[in-house]
């Protein structure tokens, strides 16, 4: 008897039960089209960011060497940020290279 009651509950599906597609029932909302950058653009942005970090570190080091009023703490932070950014980029390059080599070794 409990099984029959469950079947009756499942039958109450509203308009879904009579076979009307979801696309008709759901309101059509236009999603804004967002253009996503391709891999080349992402790579250019990453290289630009790495370069800017390196330039900022070099400028801070030059200011310190010239005797300008700049904290040693900020110079060391800029240099370490530049170093870590470059190391991160190198690790990503290595992973991409390893993935490419693995794909090339696959047999079809």
Helices and strands as residue ranges (DSSP letters): H 2-11, G 14-18, H 22-25, H 39-65, H 72-105
